[in-house]
């Protein structure tokens, strides 16, 4: 069976919040494993991530999993944030380092690395903890071996699941899975899938995060000459192909980077919902 978790970013205005609330309500009917909410930048008047989590938890029965980043917050701020999430009934978080900042307050203790941050969450809270993984290597990696060793430290610190950066060549994920297995990493590895809706924007994202877009895939999108409908149709088709092929390799759970675009997400999930229904019907016929 194919299962999905969905990632959204927190809106920064009321109209966006209402739209996301509606999207999440519609998608909750498909019983996603959870919906994760990315972390808003520090410095805003309110914690937009926490606000979004609170609203969605009040409206939905789906698990809502906030991203938490340690690089911008003191240890005391991190613990307070975790306590606030716990009081909202949050049962899982995505623990990340986040972008490094140079304006930390002198004297306030910070987590120097993700493993210590993850260990602190694991020790003090009952959260299920998801962490990030990079099939094509972290953009700041020294080499593949040290990248894998660092991932192992994060797992040993108390992580329960690895969500990968999105990728467009399944071979990268399959090789990564084999490497993790050889390194003794035995927690679930969930592939991140990003349906392409704008090839030029995705190229910029890819440069920033170290992902590679296969040349034939890029050319296929560029040939559509900014036809939005055709682009989204191809984006949905390619994401479905990725998921189908990985499912044949024994992968059951997938993390969809939605970019808050509900229609593409819905089409992908509906495809597999119909597929599963047809398989169940066929199984029942055989059994009878």
MIRORO-482420 format. One record per residue: z, y, x of N, C-alpha, C, CB in turn; residue in three letters. Coordinates in steps of 0.02 Angstrom, whole numbers, plus 50000, padded with zeros to 5 digits. Atoms other than C-alpha are relative to their C-alpha. Glycine has a CB too. Example, Ala and Ser with C-alpha at 12.3 -4.5 7.8 and 13.67 -1.06 7.14 Angstrom:
500004994150045503904977550615500005006050045500625000149950ALA
499974994149958503574994750684500375005549961499295002350020SER
END
This chain:
500004994050042500005000050000500005006350044500615000049953UNK
500044993749962499595017650061500505005049970499285002949999UNK
499514995150021501025030350053499895006650036500724997450012UNK
500114993549971501015048850087500645004250000499465003749963UNK
499544994350000502195062650141499555006250007500544999550058UNK
500414993950003501585080550119500365005750035499865001949926UNK
499704994349964501855095850228499735006649971499854999650075UNK
500164993350025501895113650160500325005250044500235000849926UNK
499664994549965502285130450238500325004549947499505004050045UNK
499644995950050503525142250152499645006649988500725001550024UNK
500334993750016502695156850061500455006050017499805000249926UNK
499614994049983503225174550106500015005149944499745003250063UNK
499954995550057503055182249933500094995949936499365004549995UNK
499845003450063503475178149753499404996349971500275004949950UNK
500605003350028501685174249701499864993550037499395004750005UNK
500115006049961501505161849843500514994749985500015001550074UNK
499465004750016503165153849801499874996749932500685003649999UNK
500155002850066502655151649619499414995150005499845005649950UNK
500575004449992500995144049673500214993450034499455003450041UNK
499765006149966501845131849793500424995849953500395001850063UNK
499585003550048503105127349659499574996049951500455004949962UNK
500465003550046501675122949542499654994250036499485004949972UNK
500335005349962500745113149677500464994050010499775002750069UNK
499525005449986502295103249722500164996149937500645002850030UNK
499865003350063502635099549539499444995249982500105005149944UNK
500585004350014500875092649516500004993950046499345004050008UNK
500055005549951500935082349676500594995249994499975002850071UNK
499425004450006502665075349636499854994149954500605003949973UNK
500195005450045501825064849500499724994050038499495002549949UNK
500295005449960501035054549640500534996750044499445002750043UNK
499435003149965502765049949709499925000050076500094992949976UNK
500024999849926502575055949890500684997950028499825007050025UNK
499375002149968503865049150011500485005950007499854996950069UNK
499624993849997504455066950040499515005850009500534999850057UNK
500384994049986503825084750053500385003850055499905004449936UNK
499684996249947504195093650217499795007349995499824997150069UNK
500114992850001504335112550230500075002650071500495003649950UNK
499974997649931503905120450397500495005850006499305002250023UNK
499484995149988505105132550477499715007050005500384998450064UNK
500224993149997504865151150447500285003450062500215003949936UNK
499794996649939505015163150592500685003349992499485005250020UNK
499354996850001506745169350637499915007649998500434997950061UNK
500034992850001507065187550599499835002749931499495002450049UNK
500144997850068506525188250417500665001549964499594994649960UNK
499394998150038507735195550290500344993849970499825005049944UNK
499735006350027507935178150215499684994250037499884999549923UNK
500295006149972507675160550278499534997149947500574994850019UNK
500495002050051506065157050183499964992449992499315002750018UNK
499995007350005506155138550224500564997749955500064996950070UNK
499435002150041507885136750150499915002049927500655003050027UNK
500124997850068507405146949998499514995349965499725007249999UNK
500505004550030505885135849968500304993249986499394999350047UNK
499675006450009506905120049993500465000149940500404998150063UNK
499534999550056508225125849870499645000049933500425006350007UNK
500374999650062506955130049736499684993449982499465005550004UNK
500345006450014505985113849754500504994549983499574997950060UNK
499505005150015507555103249755500275000849929500575000350051UNK
499764998850068508105111349592499494997749948500155007349990UNK
500545001550048506415107449512499764992850002499435004650013UNK
500325006549990505905090549582500494994650019499465000550053UNK
499595005749978506615073249610499764997350067499984994549948UNK
500275002149936505555071149768500465002550056499285002650011UNK
499614997749943506485072049934499645005850034500114994150050UNK
500264994149966506235089050016500315000250070500155006649960UNK
499775000749931506355088750205499835006350041499684993850033UNK
500144993949962506525105450298499904998750074500565004949991UNK
500064999949928505925108050475500565004250028499305002750023UNK
499504996249964507295113750593499785000650073500704996749994UNK
500194999049930506905121450763500615002650038499405004950007UNK
499394998449964508205123350899499915005650051500254993950036UNK
500104995449944507405135351024500215007149984499284999950021UNK
499864993050019507745151450927500705001149975499515002249948UNK
499354999450031509505147950868500554997550047500024996149934UNK
499425002549962511205146050949500234993549968500575005350001UNK
499735006350027512115129650927500395001249936500444996650053UNK
499614998550061513275137850801499555001449941500475006150013UNK
500474998650054511805144250700499674993649975499475005050023UNK
500315006450019510995126950702500474996049956499814996050062UNK
499525003950038512575118450640500105003049931500674999550037UNK
499924996750065512805131450502499404998749955500105007650009UNK
500615001350039510995129150447500004992849974499375001350043UNK
499985007050021511205110250443500524998949945500164995550060UNK
499495000550052512795112050342499745002849933500655003850021UNK
500294997050061511885123350218499504995249968499665006750016UNK
500485004850028510485110650199500364994049970499524997750055UNK
499625005650026511735096750176500325001749933500544997950050UNK
499684998050063512615106550039499495000649943500365006750009UNK
500534999850050510935108149950499784992949979499405003850026UNK
500195006950015510795089149947499434997450041499834999549928UNK
500545002349956509515087750086500224993750036499815005650051UNK
499835006449968509455070150155499594998650062499894994449950UNK
500435001249940508115071750290499765006750027499404995449983UNK
500264994049967507515084750415499484998050052500585004150033UNK
500475000949945506105086650539500265004350058499265002049980UNK
499674996649945506915091250705499505001450056500594995950027UNK
500504997849952505815101250825500305005050049499385003049964UNK
499784994749953506015112150978499805006949975499704998850070UNK
500254993550021504945126250909499745004050059500545003949964UNK
500274995749948504135140251006500575003250040499545005549970UNK
499484997149957505145146351154500015007649992499874998250074UNK
499924992850008505845163951137500385002850060500385001849934UNK
499684996849942506415176151270500575004649980499485003850039UNK
499504995150022507635186151163500654996749978499725004049943UNK
499375003250017509085174151156500595004450020500054993150033UNK
499404996149985510805182251152500354997150061500485000449940UNK
499655002249940511665181451320500704997549981500045005750052UNK
499335002750013513215170551313500034994949945500455005649984UNK
500005004950054512785160851156499704993450025499595002649939UNK
500295006349977512545142351196499434997749955500544994650002UNK
500595002650035510845135351147499884992850022499385004550014UNK
500235006649979510125117951149499445000950050499784995749938UNK
500514999249948509125116551309499404995449989500314998550068UNK
500545004850009508065102251245500074996649933500004994750057UNK
500015003450065507585092351091500484994049996499314997749984UNK
499555005850006508555076351133500725002049985499994996050064UNK
499324997850014510215085851136500075002549929500225005550049UNK
500024997550069509765094450973500014994349950499385004549989UNK
500055005750045509295078050890500664996050000499424995450022UNK
499365003649995510885069650954500545003549960500214999350073UNK
499494996250036511955083650881499924999149924499965007450018UNK
500135001150072511125081850710500204993049980499265001349984UNK
499865007050016511275063050715500754998550000499654995450051UNK
499285001249993513105063550767500395003149942500255002850066UNK
499604996250047513685076250638499774999749927500015007050021UNK
500275000050068512575073350486499684993249984499495005849990UNK
500305006350022511865058950384499265000749986500364997449939UNK
500714999050010510095065550390499584994350028499785006650030UNK
500545003649968508595054650415499635005250042499524996549948UNK
500294995049954507805063250566499304997950021500455000850062UNK
500695000949977505935064450594499895004650060499495001549943UNK
500174996049940505245070750760499255000150009500364997150064UNK
500724999449988503545075550827499774995450056499825007350017UNK
500335003949947502355064850930499295002550009500014992449982UNK
500654997149983500725069251015499534994650028500085005850050UNK
500465005249977499375055751024499545002250057499594997549943UNK
500434997449947498315066951136500395003750054499475004649971UNK
499564996849951499805073051236500235006949979499655000550066UNK
499744993450015500935088051214499635005250043500775000350013UNK
500364994949962500055104251267500345002050066499915006249958UNK
499644998149940501425107251397500174994150046500655003549981UNK
499815006049962501485089651468499805000550074499684993849969UNK
500185000649929501505086451655499514994350010500634998950044UNK
500445005849997500725069351635500194995449943500074996450070UNK
499895004550057500605055051510500664996350004499434995049996UNK
499395003949992502065045451583500625004049982500064997450072UNK
499414995850014503315059851575500015001949926500005006350044UNK
500044998550072502695064151400500304994449959499275001349979UNK
499755005850036503085046551342500754999050011499624993750021UNK
499295000749985504765046151430500425005049959500125001150075UNK
499644995050039505285062151342500034998049927499655006950008UNK
499995002550068504775054851174500534994649992499314997349980UNK
499505005450003505855039651212500715002949998499924995350062UNK
499344996850002507345051151246500155002849931500035005650053UNK
499904997350068507095059551078500164994449951499395003949976UNK
499875005850044507045042550992500704997350011499484994450012UNK
499345002749984508595036351082500565004749979500054998550074UNK
499504995150019509505052351033500194999449926499765007050015UNK
499825001050070509475047050851499445001149950500565004449983UNK
500564999050046507735049550779499854993749960499375002250038UNK
500165005650044507175038550635499254999049989500345001049933UNK
500725000350015505315042350625499635005050044499875001449924UNK
500434995549963503915050050727499425002149955499744996750066UNK
500594997450035502655061250639499545002850053500195005549946UNK
500444997749946501135064050748499655006549983499484994750015UNK
500474994550006500135079650778499364997249970499875003450069UNK
500635002450029498505078550681499484998750054499735005249949UNK
500525002149954497015070750766499394998049959500244994050046UNK
500615001750036495215066550721499664993750027499525005850002UNK
500255006449975494895051050825500564994949995499755000750074UNK
499475005050011495885035950767500174996250064499794995249947UNK
499855003549937495745028250940500585003250037499384999950044UNK
499434996649968496945041451003500664997549972499955007749992UNK
499385002350031498255035850878500144992750019499965000749923UNK
499895007149986497995017250908500234998950072499364996049986UNK
499795000549930498145019351096500725002550008499535004050046UNK
499334997149998499685030151071500514995049973500035006649960UNK
499555005050029500475016850960500144994450050499714997249935UNK
499925005349949500175003751095500445002450057499324997750027UNK
499604997249946500925015151228500735000549981499735006850021UNK
499314999550024502465018251123500334993149997500025003349931UNK
499745006850004502684999651093500184997550070499494995349967UNK
499885002249931502554996151280500605003550030499395001250043UNK
499444996249973503855009651314500664998449964499865007449994UNK
499395001950036505105001651194500185004649943500564999750048UNK
499894995650057504915014451057499844996049937499555006550004UNK
500095004650056505175004750897500155003149932500444994150009UNK
499934996850066505405017650759499305001249971500415006850004UNK
500664999150030503985020550634499635006150028500065000749925UNK
500434994549977502535031350694499515001549944499614998150067UNK
500394998050059501715040850551499435004650023500445003549947UNK
500554995749979499965047750585499945006349957499354996249999UNK
500114993750035499695065950539499265001049988500295005950040UNK
500704999250019498065068950445499895007149973499804994749946UNK
500164993250021497305086350425499305000249971500065004950060UNK
500664999350030495885087950299499705006850020500044999449922UNK
500314993949976494665100750369499705004049942499444998450052UNK
500274995550052494305115550255499645006050031500555002449954UNK
500324994549963493725128050388499954997950073500405006849992UNK
500085002949934493015120950549500165005150055499304997450009UNK
499874995049948493155137350645500755001150009499675006649982UNK
499274999449994495005139350606500314993950032500315001249930UNK
499735006249971495335121150648499854999750074499704993949964UNK
500154999949928494465123550816500525004250037499295002850013UNK
499494995849969495685137550856500684996550001500065006749964UNK
499385003850002497155126850800499994994650054500104996849929UNK
500065005549953496505112550907500105002350072499324996649993UNK
499914997349933496435123451062500735001250015499605006550008UNK
499294998349990498245128651037500434993850007500255004149942UNK
499565005950000498935111151010499724994250042500104997649929UNK
500255005149956497835101151128499634994349967500554997250039UNK
500395005250035496875091150998499255001050013500155000249924UNK
500724999949987495045086751019499624998549936499804995050056UNK
500445001450057493735087950882499374996650026499835006649961UNK
500625003349976492345075150911499395004349986499924993049965UNK
500584995550005490705084250939499584998649939499574999550062UNK
500415001750058489805074750803500325002349935499884992449997UNK
499644997650060491155079550677499925007649995500744998150003UNK
500084992750001491085097850727499305001949978500145002950070UNK
500694998350018489185098050713499874998749926499514995950042UNK
500105001550071489255089950540500265005749956500354993449982UNK
499724994550039490365103950477499605006550010500735001250019UNK
500374993849987489385117850562499335000149963499895000850075UNK
500645000450036487785111650479500065002249927499734992950003UNK
499904998150070488555115650310499985007649990500674997349975UNK
500124992850002488405134150354500475003649952499285001449982UNK
499494996550039490035139850273499964998849925499955007450013UNK
499995002050071489685131250107500694997049986499424994849983UNK
499305002050008491505130150051500084993449963500385005449964UNK
499945006250039491265116449921499794994050041499595000549936UNK
500245005649960490245105450036500474998650058499295001550027UNK
499525000949945491485108450178500624996249977500205006850029UNK
499405003450025492965103150072499844992849981500295003849940UNK
500195006950017492025087850009499974995750063499334999949964UNK
500045003749938491655082650188500704999150030499545003550050UNK
499325000549975493455086350238500404994649966500365006649992UNK
499665005350038494115075150101499724993250020499925001149924UNK
500325006349983492855061550142500234997550069499235000850000UNK
499825002149932493275061450328500744997950003499875005650050UNK
499295001850002495155061250295500104993149969500415005249962UNK
499965006550033494935046450178499774994550047499584999949936UNK
500255005049952493915037250310500534998750054499355002450032UNK
499475000949949495285040250440500564995649973500285006850022UNK
499435003650029496635033850323499814992849986500235003549935UNK
500215006950015495635018650267499974995850064499315000049966UNK
500075003849938495255013450445500674998650033499555003750049UNK
499345001149972497045015750503500404995149957500385006750006UNK
499665004850044497685006250351499794992850018499845001549926UNK
500245006649979496604991550408500334997850065499245000150008UNK
499655001549937497534992750574500754999249990499865005550052UNK
499305001450014499194990250486500435006149987500294996350055UNK
499624993950014499695008350452500045001049924499665006250034UNK
499894999150072500445011250279500195007149980500534995249976UNK
499754993350017501235028650286499615005350038500755000550017UNK
500394994549972500295044850317500315006749982499274999649976UNK
499734993350010500825062950335499415004849993500475002250058UNK
500554995450012499595075350257500205007150014499744999249928UNK
499914992849988499535092850330499595003649947499785002050074UNK
500374997550058499075101450167499745007150009500454999849940UNK
500154992949993498965119650227500055003449931499285001050029UNK
499894997450068499565122950048499365000149958500305007050003UNK
500625000650039497865117549980500064993749957499374999750047UNK
499835005750042498265106449832499414995749980500355002449939UNK
500565003950027496525101349774499764994750048499435004749982UNK
500225005049951495995092749935500524994450006499885003250069UNK
499465004949996497685084249947499994995349940500695003550005UNK
500015003950061497575078449768499434995050000499945004749939UNK
500585004549999495835071049791500114994150046499375003950021UNK
499875005449952496385061049942500504995049970500285002850066UNK
499495004550028497935053949857499744996349939500635004049982UNK
500285003350059497015050449695499524994450019499645005149956UNK
500455005249977495715040449790500394993650014499615002250064UNK
499625005949983497045028749856500414997549941500465001450059UNK
499655002250060497995028349692499554995749957500255006149959UNK
500495004050038496425022049604499864993550036499355003949990UNK
500135006049960496085009949746500554994949993499905001950073UNK
499435004650007497835002649735500014996949931500655003850014UNK
500015002650069497695000849546499484994449994499855005549950UNK
500535005050003496054991249564500214993650038499355002750029UNK
499775005849962496824979949697500534996149961500285002250069UNK
499485003250040498324976449585499704996049943500505005149973UNK
500335003450056497194971949439499664993650025499485004749967UNK
500345005849972496174960249550500514994550018499605001950062UNK
499485004849983497774951949613500274996449939500575003550037UNK
499745003050061498404949149437499504994949972500155005449948UNK
500515004550025496744941049388500004993550039499315003250003UNK
499975006049956496844929149537500614995849983500015002150075UNK
499385003550014498644924849496499984996349935500585004850001UNK
500025003250066498234920749316499474994549998499855005249947UNK
END
